[in-house]
Amino acid sequence: MRANRRNSEYASLKIPGFYAHTLDDRPSEEWQRLEEHLKGVADRAAEFSHAFNAKEWGWLAGLWHDLGKYSEAFQSYLLSETDADSHKSESTGRIDHSTAGARHAVSSRPILGHLLAFPIAGHHSGLLDTIRDGACLESRLMKCIESWEGAPEHILTRSCPDPPVFIQEALGRHDAFGISFFVRMIFSCLVDADFLDTEAFMNPEKASHRPRWPTDILKLIENELNQYIEELNPPDTEVNCQRDCVRKACLAAADRDPGIFSLTVPTGGGKTLSSLAFALKHAIRHSMNRIIYVVPFTSIIDQNADVLRRVTNSLLEGGIPNLVVEHHSNLDPQSETTTSRLASENWDAPLILTTGVQFYESLFANRSSRCRKLHNIANAVVILDEAQTIPVDLLQPCLKALHELQANYHATVVLCTATQPAIHHRGDFPIGLKLQPDHEIVPDTDTLFSILKRVTVEQESVIPDEDLTNRLMAQERVLCIVNTRGHARRLASLLGEDNGHFHLSALMCPQHRSEWLKKMKKRLETGEVCRVVSTRLIEAGVDIDFPVVFRAMAGLDSIAQAAGRCNRNGDLESGRVVVFESEDKAAERFLKDTASSTRQVLPLYSDPMSLEAVEHYFRLYYWDQSERWDAKGILNEFHLNQNPDLPFLFGFSRVASRFRLIEETGIPIIIPWGSEGAKLCDELRNAWPGPGIDLMRKLQRFTVQIPLRTWHELGDRVCETVHDQYHILGLPEVHYSRITGLTLENDPAERLIA
């Protein structure tokens, strides 16, 4: 697409127009006009921001975001350089075309114009800090940039409107976090609109394949869910009667006003389908757009996805595009390119399944590819499965973000838990989320928990691994849950290979785990021997039933989850849950905070699963640790300033680097597991210029995370790197076991949980 021969056309900008994007080996008449791009992005961003009453703000962000492309330098650059990756970070030496719009926003309306300057200045490089050494909004606004005097007056003279009422109120009470959240949402609208408009021009075929659903799609899904539940026809047991009562309570609550809801149901009480029934009816009743289901662990996404796909299968067979998007962090690109941005998820689907890590870290991210989805949380129902899994050190910022979504962005948040609610507002927990009196979906939780009590919990002291193995061998059907991958692998080795012996951990790719779970369930249904050693990944979202469960000491909420895999359907008079101390003290330190609180509570209650015991646990672990609620100082990065030149002191970049639900998420390794995994790896190698979103989704089921230190020690020796950032395991017959998954020499994963 090099076109130096055309430079004369642009002498002194004597040209018929200005361009936003070019096409390889196509005449300039077929390039995208700049004004067309600005209006296209403005219209899309306005549509997105309409969900939170900020349509004019989204429209102006889109209209002004590329004003710098009206410079002679940028137009000459389009003629002289390949535009295949013009959306790279501005640090690459490309022509700065985003500072102009930020500067114009500030000059258009001092003080409030900065609310547009942040998203416009960062729509390629990411949301910037106001002040810091190096790149920041202050330096960008003072930067010497190319003249963009060719911009039309009718674009420049648009006035910056008053902000939405909720932002005016936030300004009045000096709520810096609320204002910064608004900036983040406008940023999301802008970057998603920019990516979609760019894709529509650069790759119209790909854009045409983006799915479209009927306007009544949620009603269609609701009909399918009702039929699915009717066809289940479960046996008339006490457990199933209570599951039906929970579902009816969810349907009754769905007509209530949007807000924060709580669904407190013991494990095995049917929360997944019941919460979906609530979400669908509630979303239809209040004209909401989608359901977002947030699970605590990556490892259980596939279990929930299987349920949702069974529910919606007939719609897919009828030609409606895939309704369910699974999205977690395993294959998020580490570098920003046009391809990676266009392939990033924007959550434009009726049903989203994601993890707490992806959900919360995206809410505090600054990269455009991670933030483009955020505006689609507005006007959605967000179901938080086991909401109490938020780390105590990040409690306050997470809860403030949830409050913002509900209060100002028309989202309903459902707090699902199998234990005493942990993050509700109370006298000794002032940062908790406030519920309306009628927003506890199941009002009589005491009775429900009493009826669904199906296990007896026994506590034991240290059980050495060899003794533990002998006790497991004495049971024909037994589950043992421990706290680290290494411990699970050692116990599996002690059990020995047998058709009835299984190991589960995140060292196995999700596809591998799913295959193992199917085999386990079949053996349990037929009464065959089934002994399983697993990490905590089996504790939530996995519908499996053992008569006996051993659980290494952990948080009381984790023990309650483990108990949910025992006598799950109430077929026995009572199942047995044995809580024991592990001999692997090095491994147990990973859960020392939660385990310590549990040790204080267990001796005080005859039933450690009682609501009173769990409330005591959360008081020790959550409510009495106010000094840790924002241990990383996230909220301290947002302030208002008396200086009108820099009225908002926001640390978007610093927060993004500091906010980590899991301190070390590691490097994803793609496993060529089975014929499908090998085929997908070949597709990845041949994808040019990089993998599309469909391939990325499929590959998520074939990934394993390894620690950074393992990657530095072994990565280059055991992996093939493609497209500079995706790593495929080489020699899987050597480094990947069908029994225990990824096996690397001197693997620090021995010490990792899950």
Secondary structure, DSSP 8 states (H G I E B T S, - for coil): ---GGGGGGGGGG-SS--EEE--TT--GGGSEEHHHHHHHHHHHHHHHHGGGT-HHHHHHHHHHTTGGGGSHHHHHHHHHS--TTTTS-GGGS----SHHHHHHHHHHSTTTTHHHHHHHHTTTT---BSS-SSS-HHHHHH------TTS-HHHHT-------HHHHHHHHTT-HHHHHHHHHHHHHHHHHHHHHHHHHHH-HHHHHTS----TTHHHHHHHHHHHHHHHH-----HHHHHHHHHHHHHHHHTTS-SSEEEEE--TTS-HHHHHHHHHHHHHHHTT--EEEEEES-GGGHHHHHHHHHHHHHHHHHTT----EEEE-STT--SS--HHHHHHS----SSEEEEEHHHHHHHHT--SHHHHTTGGGGTTEEEEEETGGGS-GGGHHHHHHHHHHHHHHS--EEEEEESSS-SSB-BTTBTTSB---TT-BSSS-HHHHHHHT--EEEEEEEEE-HHHHHHHHHT-SEEEEE-S-HHHHHHHHHHH---TTEEEE-TTS-HHHHHHHHHHHHHHHHHT--EEEEE-GGGSSS----BSEEEEES--HHHHHHHHTTBSTT--SS-EEEEEEEES-HHHHGGGHHHHHHHHHHGGG-S-TTSHHHHHHHHIIIIIT-GGGTTTT-SGGGEEE-S-TTS-EEEBHHHHHHH--SSS---EEEE---HHHHHHHHHHHHH-SSS--HHHHHHHGGGEEEE-HHHIIIIIHHHEEEETTTEEEES-HHHHEETTTEE--TT-GGGG---
